[in-house]
């Protein structure tokens, strides 16, 4: 009959309890998690009825895992005394005598003793339960005392909070035909934890280092295992199948097939291979269970103490005959069962709880892809758990795994690009660089030379042979992609889509539904990385609000163009130019333009510079479309170039051009509705007036503003923040735009009417008023969204004064430089 007094005494008063049974009939160990003493006793009886040797964990657990990391509360300390031939103690009496001597030497209280059937289980029961951390420090000192006084016990068992003891009143089924009763040798009353701890502390003995892990941590293998396995895992069943079929290891085949005739050293060598494999729980018993004196506990203990897989040299030393004629060029039999672990195996949730007493981590969450298709290549390709793409060559246990590329590389989307035809968006993930997206026209995947050029430019480094592997892989994957999804229409420009239902910034499409992925096209690919939001909005605001001071209205007017440019789409005007003039340095004329650009992207990388060619400038403006653009330093620009640029901005497109080899017009994809920000040391208007008899077309679309220097403490330090924090304001602003696009015209018309009400209406001023109205309307929206602290009432007064002063200086149809805003 099960000793209920013992069960009640050993179990802590809170937590989850574990009762488990070990079978000697080929059945695997079974564990039961219960919530109370009565349930523990009932489960124990069920395990006995199933002819299992039954144990109860000395700890309660915080979850249904019998692992040390989940041990919660404990109510005893434990020592296991192994008895019999080849064990530390020949008989149980000898073991108890050694225990009594140890108790006398240490001054510890007498423990409760259990006849386990062959050995002795020793329990110092406690009056009250203690936490796992409190228990662990004392258990470590108890193990140290055992070592110091030569008390022959496995100190790892003593320190293991997930360990179990046999229960008096159960049966030991090691000998199935003659099971032995587990009984109580001696009962001792529970002791006080503080007294037990004080007794060990008084000995002042060192705490021993752990001798061996109770389980192999597959993420922390021995150096030998790491060298042999590399980034792979091993499967013992595969090694056995190959070995029994004659294509594996003769030594492993001999160990498995002749379990009663294998010397123990060779058996241990086999265990060392099995224990390092992923299927070790089954493997160590499969290669041992046919032995007449098979003991699952002993097998487990011996296997867990092997220090990594033995090498072929060790196997040769143990039995050289078995290694004669081996054709494999390996250094350990474990290499016959290695394979690259698939990523989907790591992602898959376990179907059942991990095996008992395991300290391995389990994967609780599966990463879900938020856009596009998951990275699961078509057969015979697969993604490795640690990264990289492999190909299976052949079938069965002799199949090889060919490395295609060491990093994650895969097609992500099909793109219909008006310039390049069907194209493929790829993702490349490297450990130091993160994820990189790039687009390659499908036609470039078909030729090795063009493939090398396209992928080499994106950082895909490969030998000639590997390059062919990668090329075949991408083509195969692309074909699979063509079966699974429709091609996405490429967006050649940022800003509003044709239907005005989305606003494109970099690789993001802002819609009323939320933010969607926008694949790079041939036009936008070079800009995508510069349009990725960086840093914090609060830091960006510190930079932008430097100009929110009275007297800095010209800089405010210019910087707010970053918010205003997207509204140009709704004004009926293609674009206009704002030029800040000052022959002094430090006035902030360039900085105001950078602030405008920083609304949506990296201001340094998206600004045009003086050395950019006229065609490059127009292409850039066409890509940015409804986003503000900036051409820094117009001072040295030739008047004809300046005239063409300003006129083109107002026209909303670049020149039409003929195709080189055909008598037809090229498709003109460079169009826009935006604002161009420039700055110079002198008036561009004056420069244009000197070289053109009638520059009115350009000048009426050009707003020039003189800027005076205004000292602001720490301005440079604050302005520098926008170069590390950018695009974050645009995220919030773009989300508002797409949800309120129907109100944009209302806002614009209301602001335009307010301006005309103050200055009166004149046809020649419509461009100036349009620009001013969009800037004021957008500035008020951005202020409402909390993106800046500019006084918009004051700025509106400044704009009215500016336009009123401008009107008085307009003469005839030509606006000369000295007639513009000062």
PEDA-V328284 format. One record per run of one state. SS is the DSSP state (H for helix, E for strand, C for the rest). FROM is the first residue (numbers start at 1). TO is the last residue. Records with the same first field share a line. If there is no record, write none. Layout:
BEGIN
SS = FROM-TO ; FROM-TO
END
This chain:
BEGIN
C = 1-3 ; 11-15 ; 24-29 ; 35-36 ; 50-51 ; 58-58 ; 62-67 ; 82-82 ; 84-88 ; 90-91 ; 107-111 ; 116-119 ; 149-154 ; 159-163 ; 167-170 ; 173-179 ; 182-182 ; 187-190 ; 192-192 ; 204-222 ; 230-232 ; 235-235 ; 245-249 ; 258-263 ; 276-279 ; 287-295 ; 305-311 ; 319-319 ; 324-332 ; 340-341 ; 348-380 ; 385-388 ; 394-395 ; 399-399 ; 406-407 ; 418-420 ; 431-433 ; 446-447 ; 457-463 ; 485-487 ; 490-494 ; 497-501 ; 506-507 ; 512-513 ; 518-527 ; 532-533 ; 535-536 ; 548-552 ; 560-560 ; 571-574 ; 582-588 ; 598-602 ; 607-607 ; 609-613 ; 625-628 ; 632-638 ; 652-652 ; 654-657 ; 659-664 ; 666-670 ; 672-673 ; 681-683 ; 692-695 ; 700-701 ; 707-714 ; 724-725 ; 727-727 ; 740-740 ; 760-762 ; 785-791 ; 809-810 ; 812-813 ; 815-816 ; 820-822
H = 4-10 ; 37-49 ; 68-70 ; 92-106 ; 132-148 ; 155-158 ; 193-203 ; 223-229 ; 236-244 ; 250-257 ; 264-275 ; 280-286 ; 296-304 ; 312-318 ; 320-323 ; 333-337 ; 343-347 ; 396-398 ; 442-445 ; 448-456 ; 464-484 ; 528-531 ; 537-547 ; 553-559 ; 561-570 ; 589-597 ; 603-606 ; 614-624 ; 639-651 ; 684-691 ; 696-699 ; 715-723 ; 728-739 ; 741-759 ; 763-784 ; 792-808 ; 817-819
E = 16-23 ; 30-34 ; 52-57 ; 59-61 ; 71-81 ; 83-83 ; 89-89 ; 112-115 ; 120-131 ; 164-166 ; 171-172 ; 180-181 ; 183-186 ; 191-191 ; 233-234 ; 338-339 ; 342-342 ; 381-384 ; 389-393 ; 400-405 ; 408-417 ; 421-430 ; 434-441 ; 488-489 ; 495-496 ; 502-505 ; 508-511 ; 514-517 ; 534-534 ; 575-581 ; 608-608 ; 629-631 ; 653-653 ; 658-658 ; 665-665 ; 671-671 ; 674-680 ; 702-706 ; 726-726 ; 811-811 ; 814-814
END
